[in-house]
Amino acid sequence: MSQAYAFEVVYPSEKKIVTSNDYAFIYGKANSAESLSINDKSIYTASNGAFAHTVKLHEGENRVALRTLYGLTIYKYYKTIPVTQEIPIEEFSPVKAYVNHDNVPLRTTPVDAGLNRISHLFGGTHIVINGSKGSFYRVYLAKDKTAWIAKKDVTLTDEGFYPAEFINMDSERFKNAMIQTISFSKKLPYTIEDGEKEIIFRVYNPELSEESVYNLNIPKPEKYAYTVTLEEGKYTFKVRKLTENIKEATVVIDAGHGGSEKGAIGCLGDEEKDINLKIALQTAEFLRKHNINTVLTRECDANVSLDDRVNFSKENGADVFVSIHLNSIGDVPMDIHKTRGTSVYYYNENSKKFAEVMQKEITRIAGTRDSGIKTGSFAVIRPTEYAAVLVETAYMTNPQDSMLYRNDKWIKKAAKGIAEGIVDYIKK
Ligand SMILES: [Zn+2]
């Protein structure tokens, strides 16, 4: 920090910005002894110097002036009006297509975001397409039942229509799991519905008739996980009860980001990846002290891909999975001083209870503001093979939270909160 400018802006990194956002978010560090103002409004600065503020932008040029006794810096935002164009659905006669690789999401809407995934199709699945919108095709499943799939994930063919032959169906009950299988002469699309009392797997054979839907219902225990596998036309749907014996459980702890992926940058320039790792290592230490089988997706500052994190968890037979992060806000209209504390995210219904227990334990033990549980479509928590949550322990961009995450005692408390959340969820 130079003497002449007694503040340093961490975000934004440029002084001239073209944006279509309605708000500009600005944060960094200032000398807490000098009063900082932004557009003549006095700004709260934490005792460590952290500050954050949002400014509402109007159309055209906006000047945002940061001023202290010794310094003045002006940011210029040029706000453009976003062009939104509704693309119509193009209807066409049914065409045959193949899913061209594994793990392709089938969605309820033609949007690559949110909680709209209804299943993940296997490479080679035969589908029928009868419409298109933007970068998505509409998939015909049965009468009054369609879904959406990304165009890049399918290959159209001009082959004739021939329905899959149903071969057989079977079910098996084990002590802690129930398995149902169904076989066809070729790979068909399926959907999964997590109902009130059961999980419903539906396999569609649209080339046979509009009524050809095979339902497999498996009652679900209170704490459960499920898998879908496919081998030579045989689908295996398995719903298992999660262990309540802590000594039998496998816990995966995932420190978010790492290596060149820094994650969010805090008001004082701290990198999220480093704080995630500190909390993750201490969480593992707590769990191992209680003889709980715990594995980490990274134990040092390294790049680990999202796929590798997921595959690692599956290979290790995870029962529960916790991804550790710290939150940040973007150019959105949020009250900076209320946007702090802990939020726990889940994606699948089977992880909701885990999120609730985790939220309660972290806020109780780490003393953070309770910002509630939320749903979020993060790749690491989408698998259904285990209960999975993503924990945003505090906000990197909140001045008050920066007092927490820079304090080793708080790091320890956050880790203890996460460990207690895991133990509580498994045992209860
Ligand atoms: Zn993160």
Residues whose N, C-alpha, C, O or C-beta is under 5 A from the ligand:
A	BS01	ZN	G256 G263 H325 L326
